[in-house]
Structures are given as C-alpha cells and as structure tokens.
Amino acid sequence: MEEYKYKLNLGLISADSETTLEKYCYTWLYQYKKIEWKPSTFARNEGIYRNYIQGSPIAKFKLLDLKTIHFQKYINKIVKEKTIATRK
C-alpha cells in the first residue's frame, strides 16, 4: 500500500477509483516485479498472491477504500483459522 501511495504521489500510476487490491497486486506482480526478481523470488511472491490475496475477502476492496482495519481483520481471520486447523 505504501508503494502504491508513493507511486501515486509521483504520478507514476493513476488513481483509478475502480482498481481493486486484487487487480493492483496482479498488475504489480506480473508487469513490474516479474522482470526484476529472480524466478524463485517471483514464485514465492506469486504463491502469496494466490493463497492470500486472489479471491480473498479483501481482494475486491477498491484501493482507495482500503483501511488498515481491513487488513488487520483479514490477518486475524487467517491466524484464527490456522490456529484452529493446527489444533485438530
């Protein structure tokens, strides 16, 4: 999010009011980082995107509407589900 705000302030990207977290992360990953990173770094981050962003409860939030509380609630949900899953 900080990188998005930084680039937005520099005019490197536009503030499309319809851009979702999922769309932005996909674009950032495949259009910007894929050519910069080693294949192993890309694969690790692509897995994070697939497992935690793509199709997640916060994926469809518009970037301009996202707040810290949305991320915290999602992280809490993941931690709770993982804790429950590991106790079985």
N, CA, C and O atoms as a Tinker XYZ file with bonds, in Angstrom:
   352  protein
     1  N      0.826000   -1.185000    0.000000    73     2
     2  CA     0.000000    0.000000    0.000000    64     1     3
     3  C      0.873000    1.251000    0.000000    63     2     4     5
     4  O      0.571000    2.227000   -0.687000    81     3
     5  N      1.954000    1.217000    0.773000    73     3     6
     6  CA     2.846000    2.377000    0.833000    64     5     7
     7  C      3.481000    2.636000   -0.531000    63     6     8     9
     8  O      3.616000    3.784000   -0.954000    81     7
     9  N      3.868000    1.557000   -1.213000    73     7    10
    10  CA     4.455000    1.717000   -2.548000    64     9    11
    11  C      3.423000    2.318000   -3.509000    63    10    12    13
    12  O      3.760000    3.167000   -4.334000    81    11
    13  N      2.181000    1.879000   -3.400000    73    11    14
    14  CA     1.119000    2.419000   -4.244000    64    13    15
    15  C      0.962000    3.920000   -4.004000    63    14    16    17
    16  O      0.903000    4.701000   -4.954000    81    15
    17  N      0.895000    4.320000   -2.733000    73    15    18
    18  CA     0.737000    5.741000   -2.401000    64    17    19
    19  C      1.935000    6.560000   -2.891000    63    18    20    21
    20  O      1.775000    7.669000   -3.399000    81    19
    21  N      3.118000    6.006000   -2.734000    73    19    22
    22  CA     4.337000    6.690000   -3.173000    64    21    23
    23  C      4.305000    6.926000   -4.684000    63    22    24    25
    24  O      4.541000    8.041000   -5.148000    81    23
    25  N      4.014000    5.879000   -5.440000    73    23    26
    26  CA     3.965000    5.998000   -6.901000    64    25    27
    27  C      2.819000    6.902000   -7.347000    63    26    28    29
    28  O      2.936000    7.621000   -8.340000    81    27
    29  N      1.727000    6.863000   -6.619000    73    27    30
    30  CA     0.596000    7.731000   -6.927000    64    29    31
    31  C      0.994000    9.194000   -6.761000    63    30    32    33
    32  O      0.675000   10.027000   -7.610000    81    31
    33  N      1.687000    9.505000   -5.676000    73    31    34
    34  CA     2.136000   10.875000   -5.426000    64    33    35
    35  C      3.152000   11.356000   -6.459000    63    34    36    37
    36  O      3.201000   12.546000   -6.771000    81    35
    37  N      3.957000   10.449000   -6.985000    73    35    38
    38  CA     4.936000   10.811000   -8.003000    64    37    39
    39  C      4.323000   10.903000   -9.405000    63    38    40    41
    40  O      4.956000   11.389000  -10.342000    81    39
    41  N      3.086000   10.429000   -9.526000    73    39    42
    42  CA     2.436000   10.444000  -10.826000    64    41    43
    43  C      2.806000    9.270000  -11.711000    63    42    44    45
    44  O      2.550000    9.289000  -12.915000    81    43
    45  N      3.412000    8.241000  -11.112000    73    43    46
    46  CA     3.824000    7.071000  -11.882000    64    45    47
    47  C      2.657000    6.147000  -12.196000    63    46    48    49
    48  O      2.709000    5.375000  -13.153000    81    47
    49  N      1.612000    6.227000  -11.395000    73    47    50
    50  CA     0.388000    5.469000  -11.639000    64    49    51
    51  C     -0.793000    6.401000  -11.438000    63    50    52    53
    52  O     -0.677000    7.447000  -10.800000    81    51
    53  N     -1.926000    6.006000  -11.991000    73    51    54
    54  CA    -3.106000    6.849000  -11.843000    64    53    55
    55  C     -4.005000    6.301000  -10.739000    63    54    56    57
    56  O     -3.975000    5.112000  -10.421000    81    55
    57  N     -4.790000    7.182000  -10.175000    73    55    58
    58  CA    -5.707000    6.805000   -9.094000    64    57    59
    59  C     -7.042000    6.392000   -9.694000    63    58    60    61
    60  O     -8.025000    7.129000   -9.613000    81    59
    61  N     -7.068000    5.230000  -10.285000    73    59    62
    62  CA    -8.295000    4.691000  -10.841000    64    61    63
    63  C     -9.199000    4.290000   -9.683000    63    62    64    65
    64  O     -8.840000    3.419000   -8.890000    81    63
    65  N    -10.340000    4.903000   -9.580000    73    63    66
    66  CA   -11.230000    4.651000   -8.448000    64    65    67
    67  C    -11.820000    3.243000   -8.467000    63    66    68    69
    68  O    -12.432000    2.817000   -7.488000    81    67
    69  N    -11.645000    2.527000   -9.555000    73    67    70
    70  CA   -12.185000    1.178000   -9.654000    64    69    71
    71  C    -11.138000    0.097000   -9.427000    63    70    72    73
    72  O    -11.478000   -1.086000   -9.428000    81    71
    73  N     -9.888000    0.464000   -9.235000    73    71    74
    74  CA    -8.830000   -0.527000   -9.051000    64    73    75
    75  C     -8.980000   -1.214000   -7.706000    63    74    76    77
    76  O     -9.024000   -0.565000   -6.661000    81    75
    77  N     -9.059000   -2.533000   -7.748000    73    75    78
    78  CA    -9.184000   -3.329000   -6.533000    64    77    79
    79  C     -7.809000   -3.795000   -6.068000    63    78    80    81
    80  O     -6.835000   -3.732000   -6.818000    81    79
    81  N     -7.741000   -4.254000   -4.844000    73    79    82
    82  CA    -6.490000   -4.783000   -4.310000    64    81    83
    83  C     -6.000000   -5.942000   -5.170000    63    82    84    85
    84  O     -4.817000   -6.022000   -5.500000    81    83
    85  N     -6.906000   -6.830000   -5.527000    73    83    86
    86  CA    -6.538000   -7.998000   -6.333000    64    85    87
    87  C     -5.968000   -7.575000   -7.688000    63    86    88    89
    88  O     -4.945000   -8.103000   -8.124000    81    87
    89  N     -6.620000   -6.637000   -8.343000    73    87    90
    90  CA    -6.166000   -6.163000   -9.658000    64    89    91
    91  C     -4.809000   -5.468000   -9.551000    63    90    92    93
    92  O     -3.921000   -5.693000  -10.373000    81    91
    93  N     -4.659000   -4.624000   -8.534000    73    91    94
    94  CA    -3.392000   -3.916000   -8.371000    64    93    95
    95  C     -2.258000   -4.888000   -8.076000    63    94    96    97
    96  O     -1.186000   -4.775000   -8.671000    81    95
    97  N     -2.468000   -5.845000   -7.168000    73    95    98
    98  CA    -1.419000   -6.811000   -6.828000    64    97    99
    99  C     -1.036000   -7.655000   -8.036000    63    98   100   101
   100  O      0.143000   -7.940000   -8.248000    81    99
   101  N     -2.018000   -8.053000   -8.821000    73    99   102
   102  CA    -1.739000   -8.842000  -10.027000    64   101   103
   103  C     -0.883000   -8.033000  -10.992000    63   102   104   105
   104  O      0.123000   -8.530000  -11.497000    81   103
   105  N     -1.273000   -6.803000  -11.247000    73   103   106
   106  CA    -0.533000   -5.939000  -12.162000    64   105   107
   107  C      0.879000   -5.696000  -11.637000    63   106   108   109
   108  O      1.850000   -5.805000  -12.385000    81   107
   109  N      0.991000   -5.371000  -10.363000    73   107   110
   110  CA     2.289000   -5.103000   -9.743000    64   109   111
   111  C      3.200000   -6.322000   -9.858000    63   110   112   113
   112  O      4.383000   -6.197000  -10.173000    81   111
   113  N      2.643000   -7.484000   -9.602000    73   111   114
   114  CA     3.416000   -8.715000   -9.612000    64   113   115
   115  C      3.859000   -9.105000  -11.019000    63   114   116   117
   116  O      5.037000   -9.377000  -11.250000    81   115
   117  N      2.922000   -9.132000  -11.951000    73   115   118
   118  CA     3.217000   -9.647000  -13.286000    64   117   119
   119  C      3.798000   -8.612000  -14.247000    63   118   120   121
   120  O      4.533000   -8.991000  -15.159000    81   119
   121  N      3.506000   -7.348000  -14.085000    73   119   122
   122  CA     4.025000   -6.349000  -15.013000    64   121   123
   123  C      5.264000   -5.630000  -14.511000    63   122   124   125
   124  O      6.058000   -5.136000  -15.312000    81   123
   125  N      5.441000   -5.566000  -13.206000    73   123   126
   126  CA     6.577000   -4.828000  -12.669000    64   125   127
   127  C      7.639000   -5.731000  -12.047000    63   126   128   129
   128  O      8.823000   -5.597000  -12.356000    81   127
   129  N      7.239000   -6.621000  -11.199000    73   127   130
   130  CA     8.206000   -7.397000  -10.420000    64   129   131
   131  C      8.716000   -8.647000  -11.120000    63   130   132   133
   132  O      9.842000   -9.076000  -10.865000    81   131
   133  N      7.922000   -9.236000  -11.990000    73   131   134
   134  CA     8.346000  -10.478000  -12.639000    64   133   135
   135  C      9.667000  -10.311000  -13.381000    63   134   136   137
   136  O     10.498000  -11.219000  -13.384000    81   135
   137  N      9.861000   -9.165000  -14.005000    73   135   138
   138  CA    11.101000   -8.934000  -14.760000    64   137   139
   139  C     12.268000   -8.509000  -13.858000    63   138   140   141
   140  O     13.425000   -8.599000  -14.269000    81   139
   141  N     11.977000   -8.050000  -12.641000    73   139   142
   142  CA    13.021000   -7.594000  -11.725000    64   141   143
   143  C     13.550000   -8.712000  -10.831000    63   142   144   145
   144  O     14.734000   -8.738000  -10.494000    81   143
   145  N     12.680000   -9.623000  -10.453000    73   143   146
   146  CA    13.030000  -10.634000   -9.461000    64   145   147
   147  C     13.602000  -11.896000  -10.088000    63   146   148   149
   148  O     13.372000  -12.194000  -11.259000    81   147
   149  N     14.357000  -12.632000   -9.269000    73   147   150
   150  CA    14.791000  -13.966000   -9.651000    64   149   151
   151  C     13.548000  -14.846000   -9.710000    63   150   152   153
   152  O     12.561000  -14.556000   -9.035000    81   151
   153  N     13.575000  -15.913000  -10.503000    73   151   154
   154  CA    12.401000  -16.794000  -10.600000    64   153   155
   155  C     11.923000  -17.332000   -9.246000    63   154   156   157
   156  O     10.720000  -17.470000   -9.024000    81   155
   157  N     12.854000  -17.632000   -8.351000    73   155   158
   158  CA    12.448000  -18.162000   -7.043000    64   157   159
   159  C     11.727000  -17.103000   -6.202000    63   158   160   161
   160  O     10.778000  -17.423000   -5.486000    81   159
   161  N     12.168000  -15.861000   -6.285000    73   159   162
   162  CA    11.518000  -14.768000   -5.556000    64   161   163
   163  C     10.133000  -14.521000   -6.124000    63   162   164   165
   164  O      9.171000  -14.322000   -5.381000    81   163
   165  N     10.038000  -14.536000   -7.449000    73   163   166
   166  CA     8.739000  -14.349000   -8.082000    64   165   167
   167  C      7.785000  -15.476000   -7.684000    63   166   168   169
   168  O      6.629000  -15.221000   -7.344000    81   167
   169  N      8.262000  -16.709000   -7.725000    73   167   170
   170  CA     7.413000  -17.865000   -7.394000    64   169   171
   171  C      6.895000  -17.776000   -5.963000    63   170   172   173
   172  O      5.724000  -18.062000   -5.712000    81   171
   173  N      7.746000  -17.387000   -5.029000    73   171   174
   174  CA     7.333000  -17.255000   -3.626000    64   173   175
   175  C      6.247000  -16.185000   -3.487000    63   174   176   177
   176  O      5.234000  -16.402000   -2.823000    81   175
   177  N      6.467000  -15.039000   -4.113000    73   175   178
   178  CA     5.501000  -13.948000   -4.008000    64   177   179
   179  C      4.224000  -14.229000   -4.793000    63   178   180   181
   180  O      3.145000  -13.795000   -4.390000    81   179
   181  N      4.332000  -14.934000   -5.883000    73   179   182
   182  CA     3.148000  -15.313000   -6.656000    64   181   183
   183  C      2.292000  -16.274000   -5.831000    63   182   184   185
   184  O      1.063000  -16.216000   -5.882000    81   183
   185  N      2.939000  -17.153000   -5.076000    73   183   186
   186  CA     2.214000  -18.065000   -4.188000    64   185   187
   187  C      1.484000  -17.313000   -3.077000    63   186   188   189
   188  O      0.358000  -17.663000   -2.723000    81   187
   189  N      2.117000  -16.295000   -2.537000    73   187   190
   190  CA     1.477000  -15.461000   -1.521000    64   189   191
   191  C      0.254000  -14.772000   -2.116000    63   190   192   193
   192  O     -0.809000  -14.722000   -1.498000    81   191
   193  N      0.422000  -14.245000   -3.323000    73   191   194
   194  CA    -0.705000  -13.597000   -4.002000    64   193   195
   195  C     -1.855000  -14.583000   -4.181000    63   194   196   197
   196  O     -2.995000  -14.275000   -3.832000    81   195
   197  N     -1.564000  -15.770000   -4.724000    73   195   198
   198  CA    -2.601000  -16.773000   -4.983000    64   197   199
   199  C     -3.291000  -17.241000   -3.707000    63   198   200   201
   200  O     -4.509000  -17.416000   -3.681000    81   199
   201  N     -2.510000  -17.442000   -2.652000    73   199   202
   202  CA    -3.057000  -18.003000   -1.415000    64   201   203
   203  C     -3.736000  -16.995000   -0.501000    63   202   204   205
   204  O     -4.657000  -17.350000    0.236000    81   203
   205  N     -3.293000  -15.741000   -0.541000    73   203   206
   206  CA    -3.795000  -14.783000    0.445000    64   205   207
   207  C     -4.483000  -13.549000   -0.127000    63   206   208   209
   208  O     -5.180000  -12.847000    0.606000    81   207
   209  N     -4.310000  -13.271000   -1.399000    73   207   210
   210  CA    -4.945000  -12.087000   -1.995000    64   209   211
   211  C     -6.030000  -12.488000   -2.988000    63   210   212   213
   212  O     -7.189000  -12.104000   -2.834000    81   211
   213  N     -5.659000  -13.247000   -3.990000    73   211   214
   214  CA    -6.598000  -13.628000   -5.049000    64   213   215
   215  C     -7.811000  -14.348000   -4.454000    63   214   216   217
   216  O     -7.676000  -15.385000   -3.804000    81   215
   217  N     -8.983000  -13.785000   -4.684000    73   215   218
   218  CA   -10.220000  -14.394000   -4.217000    64   217   219
   219  C    -10.481000  -14.262000   -2.713000    63   218   220   221
   220  O    -11.423000  -14.862000   -2.194000    81   219
   221  N     -9.667000  -13.493000   -2.024000    73   219   222
   222  CA    -9.819000  -13.341000   -0.574000    64   221   223
   223  C    -10.919000  -12.330000   -0.243000    63   222   224   225
   224  O    -11.405000  -11.629000   -1.130000    81   223
   225  N    -11.310000  -12.253000    1.029000    73   223   226
   226  CA   -12.327000  -11.275000    1.429000    64   225   227
   227  C    -11.923000   -9.822000    1.173000    63   226   228   229
   228  O    -12.795000   -8.969000    1.008000    81   227
   229  N    -10.637000   -9.524000    1.135000    73   227   230
   230  CA   -10.210000   -8.141000    0.895000    64   229   231
   231  C     -9.848000   -7.880000   -0.563000    63   230   232   233
   232  O     -9.553000   -6.741000   -0.924000    81   231
   233  N     -9.865000   -8.899000   -1.400000    73   231   234
   234  CA    -9.437000   -8.770000   -2.794000    64   233   235
   235  C    -10.269000   -7.773000   -3.592000    63   234   236   237
   236  O     -9.735000   -7.060000   -4.442000    81   235
   237  N    -11.542000   -7.719000   -3.331000    73   235   238
   238  CA   -12.442000   -6.874000   -4.129000    64   237   239
   239  C    -12.581000   -5.450000   -3.601000    63   238   240   241
   240  O    -13.290000   -4.634000   -4.190000    81   239
   241  N    -11.909000   -5.150000   -2.496000    73   239   242
   242  CA   -11.918000   -3.777000   -1.997000    64   241   243
   243  C    -11.206000   -2.871000   -2.991000    63   242   244   245
   244  O    -10.158000   -3.230000   -3.528000    81   243
   245  N    -11.770000   -1.715000   -3.229000    73   243   246
   246  CA   -11.095000   -0.721000   -4.053000    64   245   247
   247  C     -9.945000   -0.151000   -3.233000    63   246   248   249
   248  O    -10.094000    0.089000   -2.035000    81   247
   249  N     -8.806000    0.067000   -3.869000    73   247   250
   250  CA    -7.635000    0.571000   -3.154000    64   249   251
   251  C     -7.933000    1.856000   -2.402000    63   250   252   253
   252  O     -7.459000    2.053000   -1.283000    81   251
   253  N     -8.707000    2.714000   -3.007000    73   251   254
   254  CA    -8.997000    3.991000   -2.372000    64   253   255
   255  C     -9.856000    3.847000   -1.124000    63   254   256   257
   256  O     -9.927000    4.769000   -0.311000    81   255
   257  N    -10.515000    2.691000   -0.963000    73   255   258
   258  CA   -11.376000    2.451000    0.195000    64   257   259
   259  C    -10.704000    1.628000    1.298000    63   258   260   261
   260  O    -11.213000    1.553000    2.416000    81   259
   261  N     -9.559000    1.009000    0.982000    73   259   262
   262  CA    -8.897000    0.130000    1.944000    64   261   263
   263  C     -8.325000    0.900000    3.120000    63   262   264   265
   264  O     -7.727000    1.964000    2.958000    81   263
   265  N     -8.519000    0.347000    4.294000    73   263   266
   266  CA    -8.001000    0.926000    5.529000    64   265   267
   267  C     -7.208000   -0.154000    6.275000    63   266   268   269
   268  O     -7.346000   -1.346000    6.003000    81   267
   269  N     -6.399000    0.282000    7.194000    73   267   270
   270  CA    -5.599000   -0.643000    7.994000    64   269   271
   271  C     -6.476000   -1.678000    8.681000    63   270   272   273
   272  O     -6.091000   -2.842000    8.785000    81   271
   273  N     -7.634000   -1.278000    9.145000    73   271   274
   274  CA    -8.527000   -2.193000    9.861000    64   273   275
   275  C     -8.968000   -3.362000    8.985000    63   274   276   277
   276  O     -9.169000   -4.467000    9.489000    81   275
   277  N     -9.121000   -3.136000    7.683000    73   275   278
   278  CA    -9.500000   -4.228000    6.781000    64   277   279
   279  C     -8.406000   -5.298000    6.745000    63   278   280   281
   280  O     -8.687000   -6.495000    6.804000    81   279
   281  N     -7.153000   -4.841000    6.646000    73   279   282
   282  CA    -6.035000   -5.785000    6.642000    64   281   283
   283  C     -5.939000   -6.518000    7.978000    63   282   284   285
   284  O     -5.723000   -7.730000    8.010000    81   283
   285  N     -6.098000   -5.788000    9.073000    73   283   286
   286  CA    -5.975000   -6.402000   10.392000    64   285   287
   287  C     -7.046000   -7.459000   10.614000    63   286   288   289
   288  O     -6.752000   -8.534000   11.138000    81   287
   289  N     -8.269000   -7.173000   10.226000    73   287   290
   290  CA    -9.351000   -8.159000   10.376000    64   289   291
   291  C     -9.055000   -9.409000    9.552000    63   290   292   293
   292  O     -9.288000  -10.528000   10.006000    81   291
   293  N     -8.542000   -9.213000    8.345000    73   291   294
   294  CA    -8.220000  -10.349000    7.481000    64   293   295
   295  C     -7.070000  -11.169000    8.071000    63   294   296   297
   296  O     -7.126000  -12.399000    8.071000    81   295
   297  N     -6.044000  -10.508000    8.567000    73   295   298
   298  CA    -4.924000  -11.210000    9.195000    64   297   299
   299  C     -5.395000  -11.981000   10.415000    63   298   300   301
   300  O     -5.007000  -13.133000   10.611000    81   299
   301  N     -6.230000  -11.355000   11.238000    73   299   302
   302  CA    -6.771000  -12.039000   12.416000    64   301   303
   303  C     -7.543000  -13.290000   12.023000    63   302   304   305
   304  O     -7.443000  -14.318000   12.692000    81   303
   305  N     -8.311000  -13.210000   10.941000    73   303   306
   306  CA    -9.094000  -14.355000   10.452000    64   305   307
   307  C     -8.164000  -15.488000   10.017000    63   306   308   309
   308  O     -8.402000  -16.653000   10.333000    81   307
   309  N     -7.112000  -15.137000    9.295000    73   307   310
   310  CA    -6.154000  -16.152000    8.831000    64   309   311
   311  C     -5.479000  -16.823000   10.021000    63   310   312   313
   312  O     -5.370000  -18.049000   10.068000    81   311
   313  N     -5.030000  -16.026000   10.974000    73   311   314
   314  CA    -4.362000  -16.574000   12.161000    64   313   315
   315  C     -5.309000  -17.486000   12.934000    63   314   316   317
   316  O     -4.908000  -18.569000   13.359000    81   315
   317  N     -6.540000  -17.071000   13.118000    73   315   318
   318  CA    -7.520000  -17.878000   13.848000    64   317   319
   319  C     -7.779000  -19.197000   13.130000    63   318   320   321
   320  O     -7.811000  -20.252000   13.765000    81   319
   321  N     -7.964000  -19.148000   11.816000    73   319   322
   322  CA    -8.216000  -20.373000   11.054000    64   321   323
   323  C     -7.012000  -21.301000   11.096000    63   322   324   325
   324  O     -7.175000  -22.516000   11.207000    81   323
   325  N     -5.820000  -20.755000   11.009000    73   323   326
   326  CA    -4.615000  -21.583000   11.062000    64   325   327
   327  C     -4.468000  -22.215000   12.439000    63   326   328   329
   328  O     -4.111000  -23.388000   12.549000    81   327
   329  N     -4.740000  -21.447000   13.489000    73   327   330
   330  CA    -4.652000  -21.969000   14.854000    64   329   331
   331  C     -5.647000  -23.105000   15.053000    63   330   332   333
   332  O     -5.306000  -24.133000   15.637000    81   331
   333  N     -6.851000  -22.930000   14.582000    73   331   334
   334  CA    -7.890000  -23.962000   14.704000    64   333   335
   335  C     -7.491000  -25.189000   13.905000    63   334   336   337
   336  O     -7.647000  -26.313000   14.380000    81   335
   337  N     -6.978000  -24.992000   12.697000    73   335   338
   338  CA    -6.600000  -26.111000   11.838000    64   337   339
   339  C     -5.443000  -26.911000   12.438000    63   338   340   341
   340  O     -5.418000  -28.133000   12.298000    81   339
   341  N     -4.493000  -26.262000   13.096000    73   339   342
   342  CA    -3.355000  -26.963000   13.636000    64   341   343
   343  C     -3.662000  -27.694000   14.939000    63   342   344   345
   344  O     -2.914000  -28.588000   15.334000    81   343
   345  N     -4.740000  -27.330000   15.603000    73   343   346
   346  CA    -5.109000  -27.981000   16.869000    64   345   347
   347  C     -5.854000  -29.282000   16.656000    63   346   348   349
   348  O     -5.983000  -30.066000   17.596000    81   347
   349  N     -6.339000  -29.536000   15.482000    73   347   350
   350  CA    -7.119000  -30.763000   15.219000    64   349   351
   351  C     -6.249000  -31.981000   15.205000    63   350   352
   352  O     -6.743000  -33.090000   14.999000    81   351
